[in-house]
Amino acid sequence: MNEISEGDVIQSIADALQYISYYHPPDFIRALTNAYEREESQAAKDAMGQILHNSKICAEGKRPVCQDTGIVNVFLSIGMNVHFDTNLSLEDMINEGVRRAYLNSENILRASVLADPAGLRVNTKDNTPAVIHSELVPGNTVEVHVAAKGGGSEAKSKFAMLNPSDDIVDWVVKTVPTMGAGWCPPGILGIGIGGTSEKAMLLAKRSLMEPIDIYKLKENGPKTRTDELRLEIFEEVNKLGIGAQGLGGLTTVLDVKVLDYPTHAANLPVAMIPNCAATRHAHFVLDGSGPADLAVPREDIWPDIAFKDGKKTRRVNLDTITRNEIGKWQPGERLLLSGKMLTGRDAAHKRIQDLFQKGKSLPEGIDFEGKFIYYVGPVDPVREEVVGPAGPTTATRMDGFTGMMLESTGILGMIGKAERGPAAVEEIRKHGAVYLMAVGGAAFLVSKAIRKSRVVAFADLGMEAIHEFEVKDMPVTVAVDSRGESVHVNGPREWRAKIRKIPLDQV
């Protein structure tokens, strides 16, 4: 019987969460590099290049690849011959590891977990509790899979109770476009089939912990129906032309993972959960000999990518920008932003809305007139940083506030990730505003452009407080122009036609 100490469990969980915050799995980097080299869409290629460059500098600086450092998921296979030397529960040991990881002063991770989710939604301040799944198995070791799941990709989870005669591939291909780009493709689709509704969801989540090996499977050929499903779904989803960040391109998914389980004769439960471009997971085994030893990825796995402004890149001074100037911008155009902007996410928008509904004015010091608002909840800074990783959050969550903000605050535009819904696009068109897209999964790279930061309102909201950022050459793409043209509509449509080799008017 192996005895595993409390300290080894806590330390291993803490170390693994720090590790995955700044090290992408090498298989993900190799797969994304291959996709980058094959990509023909310049917008998608540029987005993947930013993600790869961000990954490299995060590994070097040991800072999070994404500002959303996730909700912790832990899968444990516990040998029945293991004894834990502790007075704590297994859950308490794991949560203590989470607590230490997220409060590590050398690499503070953003606490995103809220208690009382249907009520006050109060931040727990240390990202606890983790979501834990455990099973007892023969043996004398504890096998652990740890992941930090971002909220943007988790929000796109799908489940359907299909009829036994329904086609799973058809359901996936119809469902993926409804997910938009808020899950930050290119990533991995995890699919769970069978069992009951909750079992299917669990299978989908667990499948995301497996290595990326779709090209090895293509080379060797399928041996099971599950293998065939993986290949069919992989090919059909990539034919959708959604592309990196939803901009249109050849690669939407880097792999498709499938796990199944026996189910009732009357049922065909199917779950689908995407992993984003900030794929974060680690695997280790505890055998009583000490805490987990996690190997540092080799430096040569990251490609050497140099960014050039190019003739088509427009430099923008946010401090002097006018409505007339933004009216000249085109969908898909690359911009480099310099000057001052304000930030705000869900909670800040809701508070602003409540103030207006009560006939009150904005807090002193906030003036949105003629400015841009950036949808972001940054990580706290460490050492000499002005701000920690500060990538965009999913813009569609702010769609319901868009009309109010454009009508009542005088903002010229918004910056976030992924597409805007039809109602928000119409408000943007009506007010002659614009929506700009920053790359999800390039948070540390974006933070390098932020030269000054200060909280100007709602400090009690923590990472959701309103900040004023002063930026220098922050890279963004025009996603919705002042006429209401959306790159997230036109880009995938164009690339779907190219991939399927059909006229654009038939897409």
C-alpha positions as CSV (number, residue, x, y, z in Angstrom):
1,M,0.0,0.0,0.0
2,N,1.4,3.4,-1.0
3,E,1.0,6.3,1.4
4,I,0.5,9.7,-0.2
5,S,0.9,12.7,2.0
6,E,-1.4,15.7,2.2
7,G,1.5,18.0,1.2
8,D,2.2,16.0,-2.0
9,V,-1.4,16.3,-3.1
10,I,-1.7,20.1,-2.3
11,Q,1.7,20.9,-3.8
12,S,1.0,18.9,-7.0
13,I,-2.3,20.6,-7.6
14,A,-0.8,24.0,-7.0
15,D,2.2,23.3,-9.2
16,A,0.1,21.9,-12.0
17,L,-2.2,24.9,-12.1
18,Q,0.7,27.3,-12.2
19,Y,2.3,25.2,-14.9
20,I,-0.7,25.1,-17.2
21,S,-1.4,28.8,-16.8
22,Y,1.8,29.6,-18.8
23,Y,2.7,26.3,-20.7
24,H,0.5,25.1,-23.5
25,P,0.6,21.4,-24.0
26,P,3.4,20.7,-26.6
27,D,0.9,18.7,-28.8
28,F,-1.3,21.8,-29.0
29,I,1.6,24.0,-30.1
30,R,2.6,21.5,-32.8
31,A,-1.0,21.2,-34.1
32,L,-1.5,25.0,-34.1
33,T,1.8,25.5,-35.8
34,N,0.9,23.1,-38.5
35,A,-2.5,24.8,-39.0
36,Y,-0.7,28.2,-39.1
37,E,1.6,27.0,-41.8
38,R,-1.2,25.6,-43.9
39,E,-3.6,28.6,-43.4
40,E,-4.5,30.6,-46.6
41,S,-6.8,33.2,-44.9
42,Q,-4.5,36.1,-43.9
43,A,-6.9,37.2,-41.1
44,A,-7.0,33.7,-39.6
45,K,-3.2,33.2,-40.1
46,D,-2.5,36.5,-38.3
47,A,-4.8,35.5,-35.4
48,M,-3.0,32.1,-35.0
49,G,0.3,33.9,-35.2
50,Q,-0.7,36.1,-32.3
51,I,-1.8,33.1,-30.3
52,L,1.5,31.2,-31.0
53,H,3.6,34.3,-30.2
54,N,1.6,34.9,-27.0
55,S,2.2,31.3,-26.0
56,K,6.0,31.7,-26.4
57,I,6.3,34.8,-24.4
58,C,4.0,33.4,-21.7
59,A,6.3,30.4,-21.4
60,E,9.3,32.7,-21.1
61,G,7.8,35.1,-18.7
62,K,5.7,32.5,-16.7
63,R,2.5,34.5,-17.0
64,P,-1.0,33.3,-18.0
65,V,-1.8,32.7,-21.7
66,C,-5.3,34.1,-21.1
67,Q,-6.7,36.6,-18.6
68,D,-9.5,34.1,-18.0
69,T,-7.5,31.6,-15.9
70,G,-10.5,29.3,-15.8
71,I,-12.5,27.2,-13.4
72,V,-10.5,24.2,-12.1
73,N,-11.6,20.7,-13.2
74,V,-9.9,17.7,-11.6
75,F,-10.3,14.1,-12.6
76,L,-8.9,11.5,-10.2
77,S,-8.4,7.7,-10.6
78,I,-7.6,6.6,-7.1
79,G,-6.0,3.2,-6.5
80,M,-7.8,1.1,-3.9
81,N,-4.4,0.4,-2.3
82,V,-3.6,4.0,-1.6
83,H,-3.7,5.6,1.8
84,F,-3.8,9.4,2.2
85,D,-1.8,10.7,5.2
86,T,-4.1,13.6,6.1
87,N,-6.9,14.8,8.3
88,L,-8.4,16.7,5.4
89,S,-10.9,15.4,2.9
90,L,-9.8,14.9,-0.7
91,E,-11.8,17.9,-1.8
92,D,-10.2,20.1,0.9
93,M,-6.7,19.0,-0.2
94,I,-7.5,19.9,-3.8
95,N,-9.1,23.2,-3.0
96,E,-6.1,24.1,-0.9
97,G,-3.9,23.4,-3.9
98,V,-6.2,25.6,-6.0
99,R,-6.0,28.4,-3.4
100,R,-2.2,28.4,-3.3
101,A,-1.9,28.4,-7.1
102,Y,-4.3,31.3,-7.7
103,L,-2.8,33.4,-4.9
104,N,0.8,32.8,-5.8
105,S,2.4,36.3,-5.7
106,E,4.9,35.4,-8.4
107,N,2.1,34.6,-10.9
108,I,-1.2,35.8,-9.7
109,L,-4.1,34.0,-11.5
110,R,-7.4,35.7,-11.9
111,A,-10.1,34.5,-9.5
112,S,-13.3,34.0,-11.6
113,V,-15.4,31.7,-9.4
114,L,-18.5,33.1,-7.9
115,A,-20.5,31.7,-5.0
116,D,-24.3,32.0,-4.8
117,P,-24.5,31.8,-8.7
118,A,-28.3,32.5,-8.8
119,G,-28.2,35.3,-6.2
120,L,-25.5,37.7,-5.2
121,R,-22.7,36.1,-7.3
122,V,-19.9,36.9,-4.9
123,N,-16.3,36.2,-5.9
124,T,-14.7,33.6,-3.7
125,K,-11.4,35.5,-4.2
126,D,-9.2,32.3,-4.6
127,N,-11.0,30.5,-7.5
128,T,-12.2,27.7,-5.2
129,P,-14.0,25.4,-5.2
130,A,-12.7,23.1,-8.0
131,V,-15.1,20.8,-9.9
132,I,-13.9,17.4,-8.9
133,H,-14.6,13.9,-10.3
134,S,-13.1,10.8,-8.8
135,E,-13.2,7.0,-9.3
136,L,-11.8,4.1,-7.4
137,V,-9.7,1.7,-9.5
138,P,-7.3,-1.2,-8.8
139,G,-3.8,-0.2,-7.9
140,N,-1.6,1.8,-5.6
141,T,-1.3,5.2,-7.3
142,V,-3.4,8.3,-7.9
143,E,-3.7,9.4,-11.5
144,V,-4.7,13.0,-11.9
145,H,-5.8,15.1,-14.8
146,V,-6.1,18.9,-14.0
147,A,-7.6,21.5,-16.3
148,A,-8.4,25.2,-16.1
149,K,-11.5,25.7,-18.2
150,G,-12.2,29.1,-19.6
151,G,-15.7,30.6,-19.3
152,G,-16.0,31.6,-22.9
153,S,-15.5,28.0,-24.2
154,E,-17.5,26.5,-21.4
155,A,-20.4,28.7,-22.2
156,K,-20.7,27.1,-25.6
157,S,-21.2,23.5,-24.2
158,K,-24.1,21.7,-26.0
159,F,-26.2,18.7,-25.2
160,A,-29.0,16.9,-27.1
161,M,-31.0,13.8,-26.5
162,L,-31.1,12.5,-30.0
163,N,-33.2,9.7,-31.4
164,P,-31.3,6.4,-31.8
165,S,-31.7,6.8,-35.6
166,D,-30.4,10.4,-35.7
167,D,-27.0,11.2,-37.3
168,I,-24.4,12.4,-34.8
169,V,-22.2,14.0,-37.4
170,D,-25.2,16.0,-38.8
171,W,-26.1,17.3,-35.3
172,V,-22.5,18.4,-34.7
173,V,-22.2,20.1,-38.1
174,K,-25.5,22.0,-37.5
175,T,-24.6,22.9,-33.9
176,V,-21.1,24.2,-34.2
177,P,-22.1,27.3,-36.2
178,T,-24.6,28.2,-33.5
179,M,-21.6,28.4,-31.0
180,G,-20.2,31.4,-32.8
181,A,-16.6,32.3,-32.1
182,G,-16.8,32.9,-28.4
183,W,-15.0,29.6,-27.7
184,C,-11.9,31.0,-29.4
185,P,-11.2,28.6,-32.3
186,P,-9.1,26.9,-33.4
187,G,-9.4,24.4,-30.5
188,I,-10.6,20.9,-29.7
189,L,-14.1,19.5,-29.7
190,G,-14.8,17.0,-26.9
191,I,-17.8,14.8,-27.6
192,G,-19.5,12.4,-25.2
193,I,-21.9,9.8,-26.5
194,G,-24.2,7.5,-24.4
195,G,-24.9,6.8,-20.8
196,T,-27.4,9.3,-19.4
197,S,-27.5,13.1,-19.9
198,E,-24.9,13.9,-17.1
199,K,-22.7,11.0,-18.2
200,A,-22.5,12.3,-21.7
201,M,-21.4,15.7,-20.5
202,L,-18.8,14.1,-18.2
203,L,-17.4,12.0,-21.1
204,A,-17.2,15.1,-23.3
205,K,-15.2,17.0,-20.7
206,R,-12.9,14.1,-19.9
207,S,-12.1,13.6,-23.6
208,L,-10.6,17.0,-23.7
209,M,-7.7,15.8,-21.5
210,E,-6.4,13.4,-24.2
211,P,-3.5,14.3,-26.5
212,I,-4.0,15.7,-30.0
213,D,-3.5,12.9,-32.4
214,I,-6.0,13.4,-35.3
215,Y,-3.3,13.4,-38.0
216,K,-1.8,10.1,-36.7
217,L,-5.3,8.7,-36.8
218,K,-5.7,9.9,-40.4
219,E,-2.4,8.4,-41.3
220,N,-3.1,5.0,-39.7
221,G,-6.8,4.8,-40.6
222,P,-9.8,4.3,-38.3
223,K,-10.2,1.0,-36.5
224,T,-13.5,1.6,-34.6
225,R,-16.7,3.5,-35.2
226,T,-15.5,6.1,-32.7
227,D,-12.4,6.6,-34.9
228,E,-14.6,7.0,-37.9
229,L,-16.7,9.6,-36.1
230,R,-13.7,11.6,-35.1
231,L,-12.4,11.8,-38.7
232,E,-15.9,12.6,-40.1
233,I,-16.6,15.4,-37.6
234,F,-13.0,16.8,-38.0
235,E,-13.4,17.0,-41.8
236,E,-17.0,18.4,-41.8
237,V,-16.4,21.0,-39.1
238,N,-13.4,22.3,-40.9
239,K,-15.4,22.6,-44.1
240,L,-17.6,25.1,-42.3
241,G,-14.9,27.7,-42.9
242,I,-15.4,29.3,-39.5
243,G,-11.6,29.6,-39.0
244,A,-9.5,31.1,-36.3
245,Q,-11.4,33.5,-34.1
246,G,-14.4,33.1,-36.5
247,L,-12.7,35.2,-39.1
248,G,-13.0,32.6,-41.9
249,G,-10.3,30.0,-42.8
250,L,-9.2,26.5,-43.3
251,T,-8.9,25.4,-39.6
252,T,-11.7,25.6,-37.1
253,V,-10.8,22.5,-35.0
254,L,-7.3,21.0,-34.4
255,D,-8.8,17.7,-33.2
256,V,-12.0,16.0,-32.2
257,K,-12.1,13.7,-29.2
258,V,-14.9,11.2,-28.6
259,L,-15.7,9.0,-25.6
260,D,-18.7,6.8,-25.4
261,Y,-20.6,4.6,-22.9
262,P,-23.5,2.1,-23.1
263,T,-26.9,3.8,-23.1
264,H,-30.6,2.9,-22.9
265,A,-32.2,1.5,-26.1
266,A,-34.5,4.5,-26.4
267,N,-31.8,7.1,-26.0
268,L,-28.9,8.7,-27.8
269,P,-27.5,11.3,-25.5
270,V,-24.8,13.4,-27.1
271,A,-22.7,16.2,-25.5
272,M,-20.2,18.6,-27.1
273,I,-17.8,20.8,-25.2
274,P,-15.1,22.9,-26.9
275,N,-11.6,23.7,-25.7
276,C,-10.4,27.1,-26.7
277,A,-7.1,28.4,-27.9
278,A,-6.0,28.6,-24.3
279,T,-6.1,24.8,-23.9
280,R,-4.8,24.1,-20.4
281,H,-4.5,20.7,-18.9
282,A,-1.8,18.5,-17.2
283,H,-1.6,14.8,-16.3
284,F,0.5,13.3,-13.5
285,V,0.6,10.3,-11.2
286,L,1.2,10.3,-7.4
287,D,2.8,7.1,-6.0
288,G,4.0,8.3,-2.6
289,S,7.5,9.3,-3.7
290,G,6.8,13.0,-3.6
291,P,4.9,15.8,-5.5
292,A,4.4,15.6,-9.2
293,D,7.4,16.4,-11.5
294,L,6.1,18.3,-14.5
295,A,8.5,18.5,-17.4
296,V,9.2,21.9,-18.9
297,P,8.5,22.0,-22.7
298,R,11.4,22.3,-25.0
299,E,12.0,25.9,-26.3
300,D,12.2,24.7,-29.9
301,I,8.5,23.6,-30.1
302,W,7.4,27.3,-30.6
303,P,7.8,28.7,-34.1
304,D,9.7,31.9,-34.7
305,I,7.0,34.3,-35.8
306,A,7.8,37.9,-36.6
307,F,5.0,40.5,-36.9
308,K,5.2,43.3,-39.4
309,D,2.8,46.2,-39.5
310,G,2.3,45.9,-43.3
311,K,0.9,48.4,-45.7
312,K,-2.7,47.5,-44.8
313,T,-2.3,48.3,-41.1
314,R,-3.8,51.6,-40.0
315,R,-2.5,53.4,-37.0
316,V,-5.2,55.0,-34.8
317,N,-4.9,57.8,-32.2
318,L,-7.8,57.1,-29.8
319,D,-7.4,60.5,-28.2
320,T,-8.2,62.4,-31.4
321,I,-10.4,59.9,-33.3
322,T,-13.6,61.2,-34.8
323,R,-16.8,59.5,-36.0
324,N,-15.9,60.6,-39.5
325,E,-12.6,58.7,-39.3
326,I,-14.1,55.4,-38.1
327,G,-16.6,55.7,-40.9
328,K,-13.7,55.0,-43.3
329,W,-12.7,51.7,-41.7
330,Q,-13.4,48.4,-43.5
331,P,-14.3,45.0,-42.2
332,G,-11.2,42.9,-41.7
333,E,-8.9,45.9,-41.6
334,R,-6.0,45.7,-39.1
335,L,-5.5,48.6,-36.7
336,L,-2.9,49.5,-34.2
337,L,-4.5,51.5,-31.4
338,S,-2.7,54.1,-29.3
339,G,-4.2,56.4,-26.6
340,K,-6.8,56.1,-23.8
341,M,-9.7,53.7,-23.6
342,L,-12.0,52.6,-20.9
343,T,-12.9,49.0,-19.9
344,G,-16.1,47.3,-18.8
345,R,-17.6,43.9,-18.6
346,D,-21.0,42.4,-17.6
347,A,-21.1,43.7,-14.0
348,A,-20.0,47.2,-14.9
349,H,-22.5,47.4,-17.8
350,K,-25.3,46.3,-15.5
351,R,-24.4,48.9,-12.9
352,I,-24.3,51.6,-15.5
353,Q,-27.7,50.5,-16.8
354,D,-29.1,50.5,-13.2
355,L,-27.8,54.1,-12.7
356,F,-29.5,55.4,-15.9
357,Q,-32.8,53.6,-15.0
358,K,-32.8,55.4,-11.7
359,G,-32.1,58.7,-13.4
360,K,-28.6,59.0,-11.9
361,S,-25.5,60.0,-13.7
362,L,-22.2,58.1,-14.1
363,P,-19.7,58.3,-11.2
364,E,-17.4,61.3,-11.3
365,G,-14.4,60.8,-13.5
366,I,-16.1,58.6,-16.1
367,D,-16.6,60.1,-19.5
368,F,-17.3,57.7,-22.4
369,E,-18.0,60.5,-24.9
370,G,-15.9,59.9,-28.1
371,K,-14.1,56.9,-26.5
372,F,-13.8,53.1,-27.0
373,I,-14.8,50.6,-24.3
374,Y,-12.7,47.4,-24.0
375,Y,-14.5,44.3,-22.8
376,V,-11.8,42.9,-20.4
377,G,-11.2,41.6,-16.9
378,P,-7.4,41.7,-16.5
379,V,-5.2,39.6,-14.3
380,D,-3.5,41.5,-11.5
381,P,0.0,42.8,-12.3
382,V,3.2,41.4,-10.8
383,R,6.7,42.8,-10.5
384,E,7.1,45.7,-13.0
385,E,3.9,45.1,-14.9
386,V,1.4,47.9,-15.5
387,V,-1.4,45.3,-15.8
388,G,-1.4,41.5,-16.0
389,P,-2.6,39.5,-19.1
390,A,-5.6,41.5,-20.5
391,G,-7.2,39.7,-23.4
392,P,-10.8,40.3,-24.6
393,T,-13.9,38.7,-23.2
394,T,-16.8,37.5,-25.3
395,A,-18.5,40.5,-26.8
396,T,-22.0,38.9,-27.3
397,R,-22.5,38.9,-23.5
398,M,-22.7,42.7,-23.8
399,D,-25.1,42.7,-26.8
400,G,-28.1,43.5,-24.5
401,F,-26.3,46.7,-23.3
402,T,-25.1,47.9,-26.6
403,G,-28.0,50.1,-27.6
404,M,-28.0,51.7,-24.1
405,M,-24.3,52.4,-24.2
406,L,-24.3,53.9,-27.7
407,E,-27.4,56.0,-27.0
408,S,-26.6,57.3,-23.6
409,T,-22.8,57.5,-23.2
410,G,-21.5,58.7,-26.6
411,I,-19.0,55.9,-27.1
412,L,-17.6,55.5,-30.6
413,G,-17.0,51.8,-30.5
414,M,-16.3,48.6,-28.6
415,I,-13.5,46.1,-28.4
416,G,-13.9,42.4,-27.5
417,K,-13.6,39.0,-29.0
418,A,-15.9,36.9,-31.3
419,E,-19.0,38.1,-33.2
420,R,-21.9,40.4,-32.3
421,G,-25.5,39.3,-32.6
422,P,-27.9,40.8,-35.2
423,A,-29.5,43.3,-32.7
424,A,-26.1,44.6,-31.6
425,V,-24.9,44.9,-35.2
426,E,-28.0,46.9,-36.0
427,E,-27.4,49.3,-33.1
428,I,-23.8,49.7,-34.3
429,R,-25.0,50.6,-37.8
430,K,-27.7,52.9,-36.5
431,H,-25.3,54.9,-34.4
432,G,-22.4,54.9,-36.9
433,A,-20.2,53.1,-34.4
434,V,-17.8,50.2,-34.8
435,Y,-16.8,47.0,-33.2
436,L,-13.2,45.9,-33.1
437,M,-11.9,42.4,-32.3
438,A,-8.8,41.5,-30.3
439,V,-7.5,38.0,-30.4
440,G,-8.8,35.7,-27.7
441,G,-5.9,33.6,-26.4
442,A,-3.3,36.3,-26.8
443,A,-3.8,38.0,-23.4
444,F,-0.2,38.5,-22.4
445,L,0.7,39.9,-25.9
446,V,-2.2,42.4,-25.6
447,S,-1.0,43.5,-22.1
448,K,2.4,44.5,-23.6
449,A,0.6,47.3,-25.4
450,I,-0.9,48.7,-22.2
451,R,1.4,51.4,-20.9
452,K,-0.7,52.8,-18.1
453,S,-3.7,51.5,-16.1
454,R,-5.9,52.8,-13.3
455,V,-9.2,52.0,-11.8
456,V,-11.7,54.8,-12.4
457,A,-15.0,53.4,-11.1
458,F,-16.6,50.4,-9.4
459,A,-13.5,49.2,-7.6
460,D,-15.5,46.8,-5.6
461,L,-16.1,44.7,-8.7
462,G,-12.5,43.6,-8.7
463,M,-11.4,42.4,-12.2
464,E,-14.8,43.8,-13.5
465,A,-14.1,47.3,-12.3
466,I,-13.8,50.1,-14.9
467,H,-10.2,50.8,-15.8
468,E,-8.7,53.5,-17.9
469,F,-5.9,52.0,-20.1
470,E,-3.4,54.0,-22.1
471,V,-2.2,51.8,-24.9
472,K,0.5,51.9,-27.6
473,D,0.0,49.9,-30.8
474,M,-2.6,47.5,-29.5
475,P,-3.5,45.1,-32.4
476,V,-7.2,44.8,-33.4
477,T,-9.3,43.9,-36.4
478,V,-12.4,45.8,-37.6
479,A,-15.1,43.2,-37.0
480,V,-18.2,45.3,-37.6
481,D,-17.9,48.6,-39.5
482,S,-20.1,51.7,-39.2
483,R,-22.3,50.4,-42.0
484,G,-23.1,47.1,-40.1
485,E,-20.9,44.8,-42.2
486,S,-19.5,42.0,-40.1
487,V,-16.3,40.0,-40.8
488,H,-17.7,37.2,-38.7
489,V,-20.6,36.8,-41.2
490,N,-18.6,37.5,-44.5
491,G,-15.4,35.7,-43.6
492,P,-16.7,32.2,-42.8
493,R,-19.2,32.5,-45.7
494,E,-16.4,33.3,-48.2
495,W,-14.2,30.5,-46.9
496,R,-17.0,27.9,-46.8
497,A,-17.5,28.6,-50.5
498,K,-13.8,28.3,-51.2
499,I,-13.4,25.0,-49.3
500,R,-16.5,23.5,-50.8
501,K,-15.6,24.9,-54.2
502,I,-19.1,26.4,-54.8
503,P,-20.2,29.9,-55.8
504,L,-20.5,32.4,-53.0
505,D,-24.1,33.0,-53.8
506,Q,-24.9,29.3,-53.1
507,V,-23.5,29.4,-49.5
